[in-house]
Amino acid sequence: MRKYYFFILLCLFTLLTNCAGSEDAPVITENTDTAVKTGKLTGRVMSQNGTKPIGGASVFTFDDKYKIYYATSDSEGNFTLDAPAGNRTIYIQTGNGTNFRTEITAIVKDNETVALDASQTKLNQVAKIAYVKGTYDKIEDIIQILGYTATEITNNDLANITTISQYDIIFLNCGSRSSTTNPALYAAIDANLAIFVANGGSIYASDWDVAYLVGGSNNTNNCGLPGGFVPDSKLCSKNTGSSGNVAATVNNAGLTSALGFNTLNIDYDLGTWQKIINYDPAYWEVLVKETSSNDALMIRTNHFAATGIPVTPIGNAANTTFVTVCVTLPGNIQISLSVPQAAVPFLVALGATVGPCSGASNSGYIYYTTFHNHASGNIGNAGVILQYVILNL
């Protein structure tokens, strides 16, 4: 009988102890996680004046925990974004968002589709843009057609770092570095363009203006000419191209998607043009190539780096509250975006990294095209490619 009473007492003690809990006992909490309610936003990304659709634009937002919801516009500018329900800030950007971006607010309704008005989804110019007038090329015309603005500068201005550091993008039109340019300016121009790009400024050079990159005057007939700021080992171009139509292939998936085509004929309507003889494929990305020969026709890089370059604020960089981050999307796709500075710690906690996904951390882009908007103006689909170049610098 005593054993029986002892057993009952032991059971009661154990029961009371478990009810009271202990430091080692697991704490069971209610699972409060619920699926995020979402809706859809549709719209069309257009140029700032509302006349041209913008393909390949990034359209994204975040939920309350900074999970990203992302879409891209098609070749006609159309997009559909799955987004968390509620009052959201929607970001529209091209390139990595440092030079062209728009922010709007929209109310996303649970399980509903809301169409954004075209006036909301215009892509705004953030960058300060300059161009040097050329002889055979007028990229400023395409900039104006899109509704954006650019300021004309000269080679004398390129020789003044205080002047060019005001800008984010500089366009170098074919023929702007001509035999009439004072050769005494070349050394200063080369040094300043190196400072400009190394500190985040972006440049575009076309055809004969490869001389700004690798040396020479209005065209280059040999590799390794004196001058320029891109190492000779990275690029060689010779003035050996002949006039005529060249069948070309778009060599970049993002560019293909933005354009809506991947083949085109480029009309080289001038007597000669700069052929890319060789290039460092680890340094340059080929965006457009000649179909039959695989020769590069349009290349870009953001790998420029050099020792001894002074730190110099460029363009709007010193005034912006946006930061470039690299975000990994589903499918392990990485993309560089500009986000508000306040969002950076939260995105880093979710795996994003500060800086672009590839290239030198502070480098701007260099785009070089062997073609341009010719003297005749007959550029066909190449004109759409040049629009892409402008918006993705």
C-alpha positions as CSV (number, residue, x, y, z in Angstrom):
1,M,0.0,0.0,0.0
2,R,2.8,2.4,0.9
3,K,4.4,1.7,-2.5
4,Y,1.1,2.6,-4.1
5,Y,0.8,5.9,-2.2
6,F,4.4,6.8,-3.0
7,F,3.8,6.1,-6.7
8,I,0.7,8.5,-6.7
9,L,2.7,11.2,-4.9
10,L,5.5,10.9,-7.5
11,C,3.1,11.3,-10.4
12,L,1.5,14.3,-8.8
13,F,4.9,15.9,-8.2
14,T,5.9,15.3,-11.8
15,L,2.7,16.7,-13.1
16,L,3.0,19.9,-11.1
17,T,6.6,20.4,-12.1
18,N,5.8,20.1,-15.8
19,C,2.9,22.5,-15.4
20,A,5.1,25.1,-13.6
21,G,7.7,24.7,-16.4
22,S,11.5,24.9,-16.1
23,E,14.4,26.8,-17.7
24,D,15.1,23.8,-19.9
25,A,11.6,23.1,-21.0
26,P,10.8,24.1,-24.6
27,V,8.6,27.2,-25.0
28,I,5.8,26.6,-27.6
29,T,4.6,29.8,-29.3
30,E,1.8,30.3,-31.8
31,N,2.9,30.4,-35.4
32,T,1.7,33.9,-36.5
33,D,3.3,33.8,-40.0
34,T,0.7,34.2,-42.7
35,A,1.0,34.4,-46.5
36,V,1.6,37.9,-47.8
37,K,-1.4,39.2,-49.7
38,T,-0.5,40.4,-53.2
39,G,-2.0,42.1,-56.2
40,K,-0.8,43.1,-59.6
41,L,0.3,46.5,-61.0
42,T,0.4,47.0,-64.8
43,G,1.8,49.8,-66.7
44,R,4.0,51.0,-69.6
45,V,7.4,52.6,-69.1
46,M,7.8,55.6,-71.4
47,S,10.6,58.1,-72.1
48,Q,10.3,61.4,-70.2
49,N,8.4,63.1,-72.9
50,G,6.0,60.1,-73.2
51,T,6.8,59.4,-76.9
52,K,9.1,56.3,-76.7
53,P,8.5,53.0,-74.9
54,I,11.4,51.8,-72.8
55,G,12.2,48.1,-72.8
56,G,14.4,46.4,-70.2
57,A,13.5,48.8,-67.4
58,S,13.5,47.4,-63.8
59,V,10.2,47.8,-62.0
60,F,10.3,46.8,-58.3
61,T,9.0,47.3,-54.8
62,F,9.5,45.8,-51.3
63,D,7.2,44.3,-48.7
64,D,7.3,45.3,-45.1
65,K,10.2,43.0,-44.5
66,Y,12.1,44.3,-47.5
67,K,11.6,41.2,-49.7
68,I,11.9,42.4,-53.3
69,Y,9.1,42.1,-55.9
70,Y,10.6,42.6,-59.4
71,A,9.6,42.7,-63.0
72,T,11.1,44.1,-66.3
73,S,9.4,46.0,-69.1
74,D,9.2,44.3,-72.5
75,S,10.2,45.8,-75.8
76,E,7.0,47.9,-75.8
77,G,7.6,49.1,-72.3
78,N,4.8,47.0,-70.8
79,F,5.1,45.4,-67.4
80,T,3.1,43.4,-64.8
81,L,4.4,43.5,-61.3
82,D,3.2,41.1,-58.6
83,A,3.4,43.3,-55.4
84,P,2.4,43.0,-51.8
85,A,-0.9,44.6,-51.0
86,G,-1.0,48.0,-49.4
87,N,0.4,51.5,-50.0
88,R,3.8,50.9,-51.8
89,T,6.6,52.8,-53.3
90,I,7.3,51.6,-56.9
91,Y,10.7,52.1,-58.4
92,I,11.3,52.3,-62.2
93,Q,14.9,52.3,-63.4
94,T,17.2,51.6,-66.3
95,G,20.9,50.5,-65.9
96,N,21.6,50.3,-62.2
97,G,19.3,53.3,-61.5
98,T,21.9,55.9,-60.9
99,N,21.2,58.0,-63.9
100,F,17.6,57.3,-64.9
101,R,14.9,56.4,-62.3
102,T,11.4,57.2,-61.2
103,E,9.6,56.7,-57.9
104,I,5.8,56.6,-57.5
105,T,3.4,55.5,-54.8
106,A,0.6,53.1,-55.6
107,I,-2.1,51.3,-53.6
108,V,-1.8,47.5,-54.4
109,K,-5.1,45.7,-53.8
110,D,-5.3,42.2,-52.6
111,N,-5.9,39.8,-55.5
112,E,-6.8,42.6,-57.9
113,T,-5.0,44.3,-60.9
114,V,-4.5,48.0,-60.8
115,A,-3.4,49.8,-64.0
116,L,-1.0,52.7,-63.5
117,D,-1.5,55.8,-65.5
118,A,1.0,56.5,-68.2
119,S,1.8,59.9,-66.6
120,Q,3.1,58.0,-63.6
121,T,5.5,55.6,-65.4
122,K,7.7,58.0,-67.3
123,L,11.4,57.4,-66.8
124,N,12.9,60.5,-65.3
125,Q,16.4,61.8,-65.9
126,V,18.5,62.0,-62.8
127,A,21.9,62.4,-64.4
128,K,23.6,65.5,-65.7
129,I,24.5,64.8,-69.3
130,A,27.1,66.4,-71.5
131,Y,28.2,65.8,-75.1
132,V,31.1,66.9,-77.3
133,K,29.9,67.9,-80.8
134,G,31.1,65.7,-83.6
135,T,31.4,65.7,-87.3
136,Y,29.6,62.4,-88.2
137,D,27.5,61.8,-85.2
138,K,24.8,63.6,-83.2
139,I,23.8,61.5,-80.2
140,E,22.3,64.6,-78.7
141,D,19.5,64.3,-81.3
142,I,18.5,60.9,-79.9
143,I,18.7,62.3,-76.3
144,Q,16.3,65.1,-77.3
145,I,13.9,62.8,-79.1
146,L,13.5,60.9,-75.8
147,G,12.8,64.1,-74.0
148,Y,16.0,64.3,-72.0
149,T,18.5,67.1,-71.9
150,A,22.3,67.4,-72.5
151,T,24.8,70.2,-72.4
152,E,27.3,70.8,-75.1
153,I,30.9,71.0,-73.9
154,T,34.2,71.2,-75.8
155,N,37.6,69.6,-75.8
156,N,38.8,72.6,-73.7
157,D,36.2,71.6,-71.2
158,L,37.3,68.0,-71.2
159,A,40.8,69.3,-70.2
160,N,39.3,70.9,-67.1
161,I,38.3,68.3,-64.4
162,T,36.3,70.9,-62.5
163,T,34.0,71.3,-65.5
164,I,33.5,67.7,-66.4
165,S,33.1,66.5,-62.8
166,Q,29.7,68.3,-62.8
167,Y,28.3,65.6,-65.1
168,D,27.4,62.0,-64.7
169,I,27.5,61.0,-68.4
170,I,29.6,62.4,-71.3
171,F,28.9,61.5,-74.9
172,L,31.8,61.7,-77.3
173,N,30.5,62.0,-80.9
174,C,32.4,60.6,-83.8
175,G,34.8,63.2,-85.1
176,S,34.9,65.3,-82.0
177,R,38.6,64.4,-81.4
178,S,39.8,65.7,-84.7
179,S,43.0,66.9,-86.2
180,T,42.0,70.5,-85.4
181,T,41.9,69.7,-81.7
182,N,44.9,71.2,-79.9
183,P,47.2,68.2,-79.3
184,A,48.5,70.0,-76.2
185,L,45.0,69.2,-74.6
186,Y,45.3,65.4,-75.1
187,A,47.3,64.6,-72.0
188,A,44.9,66.6,-69.8
189,I,41.9,65.1,-71.5
190,D,43.2,61.5,-71.1
191,A,44.0,62.0,-67.4
192,N,40.6,63.7,-66.7
193,L,38.6,60.9,-68.4
194,A,40.4,58.4,-66.3
195,I,39.5,60.3,-63.2
196,F,35.9,60.7,-64.4
197,V,35.3,57.0,-65.1
198,A,37.2,55.7,-62.1
199,N,35.0,57.8,-59.8
200,G,31.7,56.6,-61.3
201,G,31.2,58.8,-64.4
202,S,30.1,57.0,-67.6
203,I,31.1,57.8,-71.2
204,Y,30.0,56.8,-74.6
205,A,32.4,57.0,-77.6
206,S,31.5,56.1,-81.2
207,D,33.6,55.1,-84.2
208,W,36.6,57.4,-84.7
209,D,36.3,58.7,-81.1
210,V,37.8,55.4,-79.9
211,A,40.9,57.7,-79.9
212,Y,39.7,59.1,-76.6
213,L,40.0,55.6,-75.2
214,V,43.2,54.2,-76.8
215,G,45.0,57.2,-78.3
216,G,45.5,58.9,-81.6
217,S,43.6,61.8,-83.0
218,N,40.5,61.6,-85.2
219,N,41.0,57.9,-86.0
220,T,43.5,55.1,-85.2
221,N,45.4,53.2,-87.8
222,N,47.6,51.2,-85.5
223,C,47.4,49.5,-82.1
224,G,49.3,51.0,-79.2
225,L,49.2,54.6,-80.2
226,P,50.3,57.2,-77.6
227,G,47.5,58.7,-75.5
228,G,44.1,57.5,-74.3
229,F,43.4,56.1,-70.9
230,V,42.3,52.5,-71.5
231,P,45.3,50.2,-71.4
232,D,46.4,49.1,-74.9
233,S,46.2,45.5,-73.8
234,K,42.4,45.9,-73.4
235,L,41.5,47.2,-76.8
236,C,42.8,47.6,-80.3
237,S,40.8,49.3,-83.1
238,K,41.9,50.1,-86.6
239,N,40.3,52.4,-89.2
240,T,39.9,49.5,-91.8
241,G,36.1,49.0,-92.0
242,S,34.5,49.7,-95.4
243,S,31.1,51.1,-96.2
244,G,28.1,48.9,-96.7
245,N,25.5,47.0,-94.8
246,V,26.7,44.6,-92.1
247,A,24.5,41.8,-90.8
248,A,24.7,41.9,-87.0
249,T,23.5,39.9,-84.0
250,V,22.6,41.2,-80.5
251,N,24.8,39.2,-78.1
252,N,23.2,40.1,-74.8
253,A,20.0,38.5,-73.5
254,G,18.9,41.7,-71.6
255,L,19.5,43.9,-74.6
256,T,17.6,41.4,-76.8
257,S,14.6,41.4,-74.5
258,A,14.6,45.2,-74.3
259,L,14.8,45.6,-78.1
260,G,12.4,42.8,-79.1
261,F,14.8,41.5,-81.8
262,N,18.3,40.0,-82.0
263,T,19.3,40.5,-85.6
264,L,19.7,43.6,-87.6
265,N,21.5,45.2,-90.5
266,I,23.8,48.1,-89.7
267,D,24.4,50.6,-92.5
268,Y,28.0,51.9,-92.3
269,D,27.4,54.7,-94.7
270,L,30.8,56.4,-94.4
271,G,33.9,55.5,-96.3
272,T,35.8,54.0,-93.4
273,W,35.0,53.0,-89.8
274,Q,36.9,51.7,-86.9
275,K,37.0,47.9,-86.7
276,I,37.7,46.3,-83.3
277,I,40.7,44.1,-84.0
278,N,41.1,42.6,-80.6
279,Y,39.8,43.1,-77.1
280,D,40.1,41.6,-73.6
281,P,36.9,39.5,-73.1
282,A,37.4,39.6,-69.3
283,Y,37.4,43.4,-69.5
284,W,34.7,44.0,-72.2
285,E,31.3,42.6,-72.7
286,V,30.2,42.3,-76.4
287,L,26.7,43.5,-76.9
288,V,26.5,43.5,-80.7
289,K,28.6,41.4,-83.1
290,E,29.0,40.9,-86.8
291,T,27.0,37.7,-87.6
292,S,29.4,36.2,-90.1
293,S,32.7,36.9,-88.5
294,N,31.7,37.3,-84.8
295,D,33.7,40.6,-84.8
296,A,32.6,42.8,-81.9
297,L,30.7,45.9,-83.1
298,M,29.5,47.3,-79.7
299,I,31.2,46.7,-76.3
300,R,31.0,48.0,-72.8
301,T,32.9,47.7,-69.5
302,N,32.6,48.8,-65.9
303,H,36.0,47.3,-65.0
304,F,38.1,50.4,-65.4
305,A,40.6,50.9,-62.5
306,A,43.9,52.6,-62.3
307,T,46.4,53.4,-59.5
308,G,47.0,56.9,-58.3
309,I,43.5,58.2,-59.4
310,P,42.4,61.0,-57.0
311,V,39.0,60.6,-55.4
312,T,36.7,63.1,-57.0
313,P,33.0,63.6,-56.6
314,I,31.2,63.2,-59.9
315,G,27.9,64.6,-61.0
316,N,24.9,64.0,-58.7
317,A,26.7,61.3,-56.6
318,A,27.5,63.6,-53.7
319,N,23.9,64.8,-53.5
320,T,22.0,61.5,-53.8
321,T,20.4,59.5,-51.0
322,F,20.4,56.4,-53.2
323,V,22.9,53.6,-53.0
324,T,23.8,50.9,-55.6
325,V,23.3,47.4,-54.3
326,C,23.4,43.9,-55.8
327,V,20.3,41.9,-55.2
328,T,19.8,38.2,-56.0
329,L,16.4,37.4,-57.5
330,P,14.8,33.9,-57.7
331,G,16.7,31.7,-60.1
332,N,20.0,33.1,-58.7
333,I,19.8,36.1,-61.0
334,Q,21.8,39.0,-59.8
335,I,20.9,42.6,-60.6
336,S,22.3,46.0,-59.7
337,L,19.7,48.5,-58.4
338,S,19.7,51.9,-56.8
339,V,17.7,51.9,-53.5
340,P,17.1,54.5,-50.7
341,Q,20.0,54.6,-48.3
342,A,17.6,53.8,-45.4
343,A,16.8,50.4,-47.0
344,V,20.4,49.3,-47.4
345,P,20.8,47.6,-43.9
346,F,17.6,45.6,-44.3
347,L,18.5,44.4,-47.8
348,V,22.1,43.5,-46.6
349,A,20.5,41.5,-43.8
350,L,18.6,39.6,-46.5
351,G,21.8,38.9,-48.6
352,A,22.2,41.9,-50.8
353,T,25.7,43.4,-51.1
354,V,26.6,47.1,-51.4
355,G,28.0,48.0,-54.8
356,P,27.3,46.7,-58.4
357,C,27.1,43.0,-59.1
358,S,30.1,43.0,-61.3
359,G,33.0,45.3,-62.3
360,A,35.2,47.6,-60.3
361,S,33.3,48.9,-57.3
362,N,33.6,52.6,-58.2
363,S,33.9,52.4,-62.0
364,G,31.3,54.0,-64.3
365,Y,30.6,52.4,-67.7
366,I,32.4,52.9,-70.9
367,Y,30.3,52.1,-74.1
368,Y,32.0,52.0,-77.4
369,T,30.1,51.5,-80.7
370,T,31.7,51.2,-84.1
371,F,28.4,52.6,-85.5
372,H,26.4,55.7,-84.7
373,N,23.5,57.9,-86.0
374,H,25.2,58.6,-89.3
375,A,25.5,61.7,-91.3
376,S,22.7,60.3,-93.5
377,G,20.5,59.6,-90.5
378,N,19.8,56.1,-91.9
379,I,20.3,54.0,-88.9
380,G,17.2,51.8,-88.7
381,N,17.1,49.5,-85.7
382,A,20.5,50.7,-84.6
383,G,18.7,53.8,-83.4
384,V,16.8,51.8,-80.8
385,I,20.1,50.3,-79.7
386,L,21.6,53.8,-79.2
387,Q,18.5,54.6,-77.1
388,Y,19.3,51.7,-74.9
389,V,22.9,52.9,-74.6
390,I,21.8,56.3,-73.5
391,L,19.4,54.9,-70.8
392,N,21.8,52.3,-69.5
393,L,24.9,54.3,-68.9
